[in-house]
Amino acid sequence: MEELEKNKESSSLLVDINSRLENLKTQKMQAQRELNENYTFRLLDDMWILMGFEPIAEEYREFVGRLEKEQRKQQSKYDQEIGAKKVVAQMQMELNQGHVPLAIDIPNENTMREMLDEEFCKVCGRPAPKGSEAYNFMKKRLDDYLASLENEEEKDEVEPLFKKAFIKELNDRYSVLHNNLKFLNRINDYIDNSIRDNLKKHATIDKLTSNIEQEEEKKKQILAQTEGLSEDQLISAYNNISEWWKARADAERRSDILKIQIEKHNSSLEEYRSQFSKISEDSSAAMYSRSSQAIRKIFESFVSAKKKNKRDFLDQLEEVTNEYLKLLNKGDFRGYARILEKPNSSAEILLIDSDGSRIYNANTALKTTMYMSLLFAVAKLTTIKHENDYPLIFDAPTSSFTAAKESDFFSVIAGINKQTIIVTKSFLVEDSNGSSRLDIQRLKEIDAKKYRIEKARPFDEKDLSTIRTSVKLI
């Protein structure tokens, strides 16, 4: 519950970020699936290759039209020539019989039928009984006329001028092409819309990618502030929070019940002990009973004193720690250091705010000064209580400090009356050649013995055994 309390906000934020990330990645995958940029394939698959075909289709139509017109012209001329030959042949045949024939539709069909029914020729005004030569002539004229209407093929078939229907096929193909011209005319629009849609989807994908990167960065920041807890642990804490709260509440209720029972049992125990001591008052066991009671009182006094002394020491340690915390954080936020005793008799130091709430995500510099303050307090109290002195040894203690905070640290060190060893790079500066040199001006401000520790030169860069350490007094 303490870990959850420390990181509950991070857990909640992480769950929200993961939910947003899942949604953003789903949207991105959908946009990527909708992209259709296979333009080379679409030239044939979607007939884009015909985007400039309309002028060709119009030229094709005009060309076929000219061919058809020329075909009809030649066919008409051919038909006239064939028809003229037939007429001349017929007229010649009839002229050979001594007269010029009438047109085949003269007289008309109704007149011809009427004359045959009445057996009388109304052209020449003479009777034409059935079976006579005149009747048979009229009958033949009617039959020839009806045969011409039915367009029966003649026995002597005329060879056609155009033996194949190529022009008709070309016209049929144009009819199909004409039906598709509406689509062809809009191909440019289809291409423009497709490219525009793809560009919009790319913009959407880029935006989603940027949002995903931002959420991933937030996620990294959250994980960096959770003191080594993994993402799975944070998610697990968030998912189990309700069960953990219930378990803690049950444990707290159970603890209260047990405390009441303990008090009740202790009261009963005292009563039984009192009764037990009265039993032995007038016997030889009285002395042993009083001795037992005295030893028990002494034991209880020692236990109570141990607890009190420990708490008093922790309170004093806490007070001195905060004095040093104040010195190390001049003009900066510091909070308040609190030392808590755990049930297993160990202790823990933590930072709290003015309202008593715990500060979980303090920056590295503040945490470092908190532990330094505790170290200084332990060293001071140890000297006071036991008159023993131990050196303080620091390895790069100010690596996370600003220049001002670093000065505060050395000021505190100057006020401590004990041996202190500090290993640091704070007084080294890099020159124009990339080599490290001493910052003599700042070193003059330190009233202490100063040593330069560096690798002795020359040395073999590939042979570890050649490395030596040079220590020189500055």
C-alpha positions as CSV (number, residue, x, y, z in Angstrom):
1,M,0.0,0.0,0.0
2,E,2.9,2.3,0.7
3,E,4.3,1.7,-2.8
4,L,0.9,2.2,-4.3
5,E,0.4,5.4,-2.3
6,K,3.7,6.7,-3.5
7,N,2.9,5.9,-7.2
8,K,-0.9,5.9,-7.4
9,E,-0.9,9.0,-9.5
10,S,1.7,7.6,-11.8
11,S,-0.3,4.3,-12.1
12,S,-3.4,6.2,-13.0
13,L,-1.6,8.3,-15.5
14,L,0.1,5.3,-17.0
15,V,-3.3,3.5,-17.5
16,D,-4.7,6.5,-19.2
17,I,-1.7,6.9,-21.4
18,N,-1.8,3.2,-22.4
19,S,-5.5,3.5,-23.2
20,R,-4.8,6.5,-25.4
21,L,-1.8,4.8,-27.0
22,E,-3.9,1.8,-27.9
23,N,-6.6,4.0,-29.5
24,L,-4.0,6.1,-31.4
25,K,-2.2,3.0,-32.7
26,T,-5.6,1.5,-33.8
27,Q,-6.4,4.7,-35.7
28,K,-3.0,4.7,-37.3
29,M,-3.2,1.1,-38.5
30,Q,-6.7,1.8,-39.9
31,A,-5.4,4.9,-41.8
32,Q,-2.4,2.8,-43.1
33,R,-4.8,0.1,-44.3
34,E,-6.9,2.7,-46.2
35,L,-3.9,4.0,-48.1
36,N,-3.9,3.0,-51.7
37,E,-0.8,4.2,-53.4
38,N,-0.1,1.4,-55.9
39,Y,-0.6,3.9,-58.7
40,T,1.4,1.8,-61.2
41,F,-1.1,-1.1,-60.7
42,R,-4.1,1.2,-60.8
43,L,-3.1,2.4,-64.3
44,L,-4.4,-1.0,-65.6
45,D,-6.5,-2.3,-62.7
46,D,-8.6,0.9,-62.5
47,M,-8.1,1.8,-66.2
48,W,-6.3,5.1,-65.3
49,I,-4.2,4.6,-68.4
50,L,-7.3,5.8,-70.4
51,M,-7.3,9.2,-68.7
52,G,-6.4,10.9,-72.1
53,F,-8.5,8.6,-74.3
54,E,-11.4,11.0,-75.0
55,P,-9.8,12.8,-78.0
56,I,-8.8,9.4,-79.4
57,A,-12.4,8.2,-79.0
58,E,-13.7,11.3,-80.8
59,E,-11.2,10.9,-83.6
60,Y,-12.2,7.2,-83.9
61,R,-15.9,8.2,-84.1
62,E,-15.2,10.6,-86.9
63,F,-13.1,8.1,-88.8
64,V,-15.7,5.4,-88.6
65,G,-18.3,7.9,-89.6
66,R,-16.3,8.8,-92.8
67,L,-15.9,5.1,-93.6
68,E,-19.6,4.4,-93.1
69,K,-20.6,7.3,-95.3
70,E,-18.1,6.2,-98.0
71,Q,-19.5,2.7,-97.8
72,R,-23.1,3.9,-98.2
73,K,-22.0,6.0,-101.2
74,Q,-20.3,3.1,-102.9
75,Q,-23.2,0.7,-102.1
76,S,-25.7,3.2,-103.5
77,K,-23.7,3.5,-106.7
78,Y,-23.3,-0.2,-107.0
79,D,-27.1,-0.8,-106.4
80,Q,-27.9,1.7,-109.1
81,E,-25.6,0.0,-111.6
82,I,-27.1,-3.4,-110.8
83,G,-30.7,-2.0,-110.9
84,A,-30.1,-0.3,-114.2
85,K,-28.9,-3.5,-115.7
86,K,-32.0,-5.4,-114.6
87,V,-34.4,-2.7,-115.9
88,V,-32.6,-2.6,-119.3
89,A,-32.8,-6.4,-119.5
90,Q,-36.5,-6.4,-118.6
91,M,-37.4,-3.7,-121.0
92,Q,-35.4,-5.4,-123.8
93,M,-37.3,-8.5,-123.2
94,E,-40.7,-6.8,-123.4
95,L,-39.6,-4.6,-126.3
96,N,-38.8,-7.8,-128.2
97,Q,-42.5,-8.7,-127.6
98,G,-43.5,-5.4,-129.3
99,H,-44.5,-3.0,-126.5
100,V,-43.0,-0.8,-123.6
101,P,-43.8,-2.3,-120.2
102,L,-45.5,-0.5,-117.3
103,A,-43.8,-0.2,-113.9
104,I,-44.3,-3.3,-111.8
105,D,-46.6,-1.5,-109.3
106,I,-48.9,-0.2,-112.1
107,P,-51.7,-0.8,-111.6
108,N,-51.6,-1.3,-107.9
109,E,-52.4,-4.4,-106.0
110,N,-56.1,-3.7,-105.2
111,T,-56.8,-2.8,-108.8
112,M,-55.1,-6.0,-110.0
113,R,-57.1,-8.2,-107.6
114,E,-60.3,-6.4,-108.6
115,M,-59.7,-7.0,-112.3
116,L,-58.9,-10.7,-111.6
117,D,-62.1,-11.1,-109.5
118,E,-64.2,-9.4,-112.3
119,E,-62.3,-11.2,-115.1
120,F,-62.1,-7.9,-116.9
121,C,-59.1,-5.7,-117.8
122,K,-59.9,-2.2,-116.9
123,V,-56.7,-0.9,-118.5
124,C,-57.6,-2.0,-122.0
125,G,-61.4,-2.3,-121.4
126,R,-61.7,-5.9,-122.6
127,P,-62.9,-9.1,-120.9
128,A,-60.4,-11.5,-119.5
129,P,-62.1,-14.7,-118.6
130,K,-60.3,-17.1,-116.3
131,G,-57.8,-19.2,-118.1
132,S,-57.5,-16.8,-121.0
133,E,-54.1,-15.2,-122.0
134,A,-55.2,-11.8,-120.7
135,Y,-56.2,-13.3,-117.3
136,N,-52.9,-15.2,-117.0
137,F,-50.9,-12.0,-117.8
138,M,-52.7,-10.1,-115.1
139,K,-52.2,-12.9,-112.6
140,K,-48.5,-13.0,-113.4
141,R,-48.1,-9.2,-112.9
142,L,-49.7,-9.5,-109.5
143,D,-47.5,-12.4,-108.5
144,D,-44.4,-10.5,-109.6
145,Y,-45.4,-7.4,-107.6
146,L,-46.0,-9.5,-104.5
147,A,-42.7,-11.2,-105.0
148,S,-40.9,-7.9,-105.2
149,L,-42.5,-6.8,-101.9
150,E,-41.3,-9.9,-100.1
151,N,-37.7,-9.3,-101.3
152,E,-37.3,-12.9,-102.2
153,E,-33.8,-13.8,-103.4
154,E,-33.5,-14.0,-107.1
155,K,-32.4,-17.2,-108.7
156,D,-29.5,-15.4,-110.3
157,E,-28.0,-14.0,-107.0
158,V,-26.0,-10.7,-107.3
159,E,-22.6,-10.7,-105.7
160,P,-22.5,-8.1,-102.8
161,L,-20.1,-5.2,-103.0
162,F,-19.0,-5.5,-99.4
163,K,-18.6,-9.2,-98.4
164,K,-17.7,-8.5,-94.7
165,A,-19.5,-6.3,-92.1
166,F,-16.3,-4.6,-90.8
167,I,-17.9,-1.1,-90.7
168,K,-20.8,-2.4,-88.7
169,E,-18.3,-4.0,-86.2
170,L,-16.5,-0.7,-85.9
171,N,-19.8,1.1,-85.2
172,D,-20.7,-1.5,-82.6
173,R,-17.4,-1.0,-80.9
174,Y,-17.9,2.7,-80.8
175,S,-21.3,2.2,-79.2
176,V,-19.7,0.3,-76.4
177,L,-16.9,2.9,-76.1
178,H,-19.5,5.7,-76.1
179,N,-21.2,4.1,-73.1
180,N,-17.9,4.2,-71.2
181,L,-17.0,7.8,-72.1
182,K,-18.8,9.1,-69.0
183,F,-16.4,7.1,-66.9
184,L,-13.4,8.0,-69.0
185,N,-14.2,11.7,-68.7
186,R,-14.1,11.4,-64.9
187,I,-10.8,9.5,-64.6
188,N,-8.9,12.7,-64.0
189,D,-11.2,13.5,-61.1
190,Y,-10.8,9.9,-59.8
191,I,-7.0,10.3,-59.9
192,D,-7.1,13.7,-58.2
193,N,-9.4,12.5,-55.5
194,S,-7.4,9.4,-54.9
195,I,-4.1,11.3,-54.5
196,R,-5.8,13.9,-52.3
197,D,-7.3,11.2,-50.1
198,N,-3.9,9.6,-49.7
199,L,-2.3,12.9,-48.8
200,K,-5.0,13.5,-46.2
201,K,-4.4,10.0,-44.8
202,H,-0.6,10.7,-44.7
203,A,-1.3,13.9,-42.8
204,T,-3.5,12.0,-40.4
205,I,-0.9,9.3,-40.0
206,D,1.8,11.9,-39.3
207,K,-0.4,13.5,-36.7
208,L,-1.2,10.2,-35.1
209,T,2.5,9.3,-35.1
210,S,3.4,12.6,-33.4
211,N,0.7,12.0,-30.8
212,I,2.0,8.5,-30.2
213,E,5.5,9.8,-29.7
214,Q,4.3,12.4,-27.3
215,E,2.4,9.8,-25.3
216,E,5.4,7.4,-25.3
217,E,7.6,10.3,-24.0
218,K,5.1,11.0,-21.2
219,K,5.2,7.3,-20.4
220,K,9.0,7.3,-20.2
221,Q,8.8,10.3,-17.9
222,I,6.3,8.6,-15.6
223,L,8.4,5.4,-15.5
224,A,11.5,7.4,-14.8
225,Q,9.9,8.9,-11.7
226,T,8.7,5.7,-10.1
227,E,12.0,4.6,-8.5
228,G,12.6,1.5,-10.4
229,L,9.1,0.1,-10.6
230,S,8.3,-1.5,-14.0
231,E,5.3,-0.7,-16.1
232,D,3.7,-4.1,-15.3
233,Q,4.1,-3.4,-11.6
234,L,2.4,0.0,-11.9
235,I,-0.4,-1.5,-13.9
236,S,-0.8,-4.3,-11.5
237,A,-0.9,-1.9,-8.6
238,Y,-3.7,0.1,-10.4
239,N,-5.7,-3.0,-11.2
240,N,-5.4,-4.4,-7.6
241,I,-6.0,-1.1,-5.8
242,S,-9.6,-1.9,-4.7
243,E,-8.6,-5.3,-3.4
244,W,-5.6,-3.9,-1.5
245,W,-7.7,-1.1,0.0
246,K,-10.2,-3.7,1.2
247,A,-7.4,-5.9,2.6
248,R,-5.8,-3.0,4.4
249,A,-9.1,-1.9,5.9
250,D,-9.8,-5.4,7.0
251,A,-6.4,-5.6,8.6
252,E,-6.8,-2.3,10.4
253,R,-10.2,-3.4,11.8
254,R,-8.6,-6.7,12.9
255,S,-5.7,-4.8,14.5
256,D,-8.1,-2.7,16.5
257,I,-10.0,-5.8,17.7
258,L,-6.7,-7.5,18.7
259,K,-5.5,-4.4,20.6
260,I,-8.7,-4.4,22.6
261,Q,-8.3,-8.1,23.2
262,I,-4.6,-7.6,24.3
263,E,-5.7,-4.9,26.8
264,K,-8.4,-7.1,28.1
265,H,-6.0,-10.0,28.5
266,N,-3.4,-7.8,30.2
267,S,-6.0,-6.6,32.6
268,S,-7.0,-10.2,33.4
269,L,-3.4,-11.2,33.7
270,E,-2.7,-8.4,36.3
271,E,-5.8,-9.5,38.2
272,Y,-4.7,-13.1,38.2
273,R,-1.2,-12.1,39.3
274,S,-2.6,-10.0,42.1
275,Q,-4.7,-13.0,43.3
276,F,-1.7,-15.2,42.9
277,S,0.5,-13.0,45.1
278,K,-2.2,-12.9,47.8
279,I,-2.3,-16.7,48.0
280,S,1.4,-16.8,49.0
281,E,1.4,-13.9,51.5
282,D,1.3,-16.1,54.6
283,S,3.5,-18.9,53.3
284,S,7.1,-19.6,52.7
285,A,6.6,-18.7,49.0
286,A,5.9,-15.1,49.8
287,M,9.6,-14.1,49.4
288,Y,9.7,-15.8,45.9
289,S,6.5,-14.1,44.9
290,R,7.8,-10.6,45.8
291,S,11.1,-11.3,44.0
292,S,9.2,-12.4,40.9
293,Q,7.2,-9.2,41.0
294,A,10.3,-7.0,41.4
295,I,12.1,-8.7,38.5
296,R,9.0,-8.3,36.3
297,K,8.8,-4.6,37.2
298,I,12.4,-4.2,36.4
299,F,12.1,-6.0,33.1
300,E,9.1,-3.8,32.1
301,S,11.0,-0.7,33.1
302,F,13.9,-1.7,30.9
303,V,11.6,-2.4,28.0
304,S,9.8,0.9,28.4
305,A,13.1,2.8,28.8
306,K,14.5,1.1,25.7
307,K,11.5,2.2,23.7
308,K,11.6,5.7,25.1
309,N,15.3,6.1,24.6
310,K,15.1,4.9,21.1
311,R,12.2,7.3,20.3
312,D,14.0,10.2,22.0
313,F,17.1,9.4,20.0
314,L,15.2,9.3,16.7
315,D,13.4,12.6,17.6
316,Q,16.8,14.2,18.3
317,L,18.3,12.7,15.2
318,E,15.3,14.1,13.2
319,E,15.8,17.6,14.7
320,V,19.5,17.7,13.9
321,T,18.9,16.3,10.4
322,N,16.5,19.2,9.7
323,E,19.1,21.7,10.9
324,Y,21.5,20.4,8.3
325,L,18.8,20.1,5.6
326,K,18.1,23.8,6.1
327,L,21.8,24.7,5.7
328,L,22.2,22.6,2.5
329,N,19.1,24.1,0.9
330,K,19.4,27.8,1.5
331,G,16.8,29.7,-0.6
332,D,15.4,26.5,-2.0
333,F,12.5,24.2,-1.2
334,R,13.4,21.5,1.3
335,G,10.3,20.3,3.1
336,Y,10.8,18.5,6.4
337,A,12.7,15.3,7.2
338,R,10.7,12.8,9.2
339,I,12.2,9.6,10.8
340,L,9.6,6.9,11.3
341,E,10.1,3.7,13.2
342,K,8.8,0.5,11.5
343,P,7.2,-2.5,13.2
344,N,10.3,-4.6,12.6
345,S,12.3,-2.0,14.7
346,S,14.1,-0.5,11.7
347,A,13.7,3.2,10.8
348,E,13.0,5.1,7.6
349,I,13.6,8.7,6.7
350,L,11.3,10.5,4.4
351,L,10.3,14.1,3.3
352,I,7.0,15.6,4.2
353,D,5.2,18.8,3.2
354,S,4.0,21.5,5.6
355,D,0.5,19.8,5.6
356,G,2.0,16.5,6.7
357,S,1.7,14.8,3.3
358,R,4.6,12.8,2.1
359,I,6.7,14.1,-0.8
360,Y,7.2,11.1,-3.1
361,N,8.9,12.4,-6.2
362,A,11.5,14.7,-4.8
363,N,14.3,15.7,-7.2
364,T,17.7,14.0,-7.0
365,A,19.5,17.0,-5.4
366,L,16.9,17.2,-2.6
367,K,17.1,13.5,-1.9
368,T,20.9,13.7,-1.8
369,T,20.8,16.6,0.7
370,M,18.3,14.7,2.8
371,Y,20.6,11.7,3.2
372,M,23.6,14.0,3.7
373,S,21.8,15.8,6.5
374,L,21.0,12.4,8.1
375,L,24.7,11.4,7.8
376,F,25.9,14.7,9.3
377,A,23.4,14.3,12.2
378,V,24.5,10.7,12.9
379,A,28.1,11.8,13.0
380,K,27.4,14.7,15.3
381,L,25.2,12.7,17.8
382,T,27.7,9.8,17.8
383,T,30.4,12.2,18.9
384,I,28.3,13.7,21.6
385,K,26.9,10.5,23.0
386,H,29.9,8.2,22.8
387,E,32.8,10.7,22.5
388,N,33.9,8.6,19.4
389,D,34.8,10.2,16.1
390,Y,34.6,8.6,12.7
391,P,35.6,10.1,9.4
392,L,33.1,11.2,6.7
393,I,33.9,9.9,3.2
394,F,32.1,11.3,0.2
395,D,32.4,10.1,-3.4
396,A,31.2,12.8,-5.9
397,P,28.5,14.1,-3.5
398,T,27.7,17.2,-5.5
399,S,27.2,15.7,-8.9
400,S,23.5,16.6,-9.0
401,F,23.9,20.0,-7.3
402,T,23.8,23.5,-8.8
403,A,26.8,25.8,-8.2
404,A,25.0,27.6,-5.4
405,K,24.0,24.3,-3.6
406,E,27.5,23.0,-4.1
407,S,28.9,26.1,-2.2
408,D,26.4,25.5,0.6
409,F,27.6,21.9,0.9
410,F,31.2,23.0,1.3
411,S,30.2,25.6,3.8
412,V,28.5,22.9,5.9
413,I,31.7,20.7,5.6
414,A,33.8,23.7,6.8
415,G,31.7,23.9,10.0
416,I,32.0,20.2,10.9
417,N,34.8,19.5,13.3
418,K,35.8,16.1,12.1
419,Q,37.9,14.4,9.5
420,T,36.2,14.5,6.1
421,I,37.4,13.1,2.8
422,I,35.7,14.2,-0.4
423,V,36.5,12.8,-3.8
424,T,35.1,15.1,-6.5
425,K,35.6,16.5,-10.0
426,S,34.1,19.9,-9.0
427,F,37.5,21.7,-9.1
428,L,38.5,20.4,-12.5
429,V,37.9,22.4,-15.7
430,E,38.5,21.5,-19.3
431,D,41.0,23.6,-21.3
432,S,41.0,24.4,-25.0
433,N,43.0,21.2,-25.7
434,G,40.4,19.0,-24.0
435,S,42.7,18.3,-21.0
436,S,41.6,18.7,-17.4
437,R,43.2,21.3,-15.3
438,L,42.7,22.6,-11.7
439,D,40.4,25.5,-10.9
440,I,43.0,27.2,-8.7
441,Q,40.7,30.2,-7.9
442,R,38.0,28.0,-6.4
443,L,40.5,25.8,-4.6
444,K,41.8,28.8,-2.7
445,E,38.4,29.1,-1.1
446,I,38.7,25.7,0.5
447,D,40.6,25.7,3.8
448,A,41.8,22.1,3.8
449,K,44.4,19.8,2.5
450,K,43.9,19.2,-1.2
451,Y,45.2,16.4,-3.4
452,R,45.2,15.8,-7.1
453,I,44.5,12.2,-8.0
454,E,45.1,11.2,-11.6
455,K,46.6,8.4,-13.8
456,A,50.3,8.4,-14.0
457,R,51.6,8.9,-17.5
458,P,52.7,7.4,-19.8
459,F,50.6,4.2,-19.8
460,D,49.6,1.6,-22.4
461,E,46.0,2.2,-23.4
462,K,45.6,-1.6,-24.1
463,D,47.4,-2.9,-21.0
464,L,45.6,-2.5,-17.6
465,S,48.7,-3.5,-15.7
466,T,50.4,-0.2,-16.8
467,I,47.9,2.0,-15.1
468,R,49.2,3.7,-11.9
469,T,47.6,6.3,-9.7
470,S,49.4,9.5,-9.0
471,V,48.5,11.5,-5.8
472,K,50.0,14.9,-5.4
473,L,49.5,17.6,-2.7
474,I,48.2,20.8,-4.2
